[in-house]
Amino acid sequence: MILAVLQRAISPGELRSDIDLEATIDLLYAPIYYRLQRGTGSLSDAYIDEIFHQAMEGLLQRKD
């Protein structure tokens, strides 16, 4: 499912076309699983939003 979402975002140019989709999925999900396994912090909405926004900073297509 997430793979299809990312591919749909690449088609119209919302995300960069050169991203590695498998690495992008890992980038988004790894922090969540790490916290779940290690118990290093809560999985609050604010934390999830921050992870998402930081990842998107590197993945978004620049419109300079």
N, C-alpha and C positions, 0 to 999 in steps of 0.2 A: 504494500500500500504506500509506504513512504517513498519508495522508488518511483512509483507513478506520479506522486505529488511533485517530486523534484524534477522529473522529466517534463511535466507540464509547465513548470516554472522556467525551465531552460528554453523551451520552444519560443515563447514570445519575447525572450531576452530579459526576463526578470532576474534570473541567475546567470552567472557566467557559463559559457558553453564548455569551458575547458576544465571544469571541476571533475574530480573523481567521485562518482556517486557513492560507491561503497565506503570510501573514506569519509564522505560527508555524513552518511548515516552513522558511522562510528563516532564522528565528532559530536553529533547531536545526542546520541544515546549513552555514550560512555560515562559522562559525568553522573548521570542518573543512576546507572548500575553501580558505579563506584560508591556512591553515597549509600545505596541500599546494602551493598556487601560489607562495607567498612564501617558504616554507621557514623560517618564523619559530619553529618549535619542533616537538617530537615529537607524534605522535598516540597518546599512551599511553592506556591504559584510565583512568587517573586523570584525565587531561585531559578525555576524553569524558564521564566521570561528572560532573565539575564543571560542564561546559557544560550537561548535561542537568538537573542539580539546580538550577542558577541559573535556567534557563528555567522550570522547573516552579514555582519560587517565585512567579512572576508569573502563571502560568496555572491553578494549582490553585484549585478552588472553596473559598472560605473557609467553615468550619463554625463560625462564632462564635455 
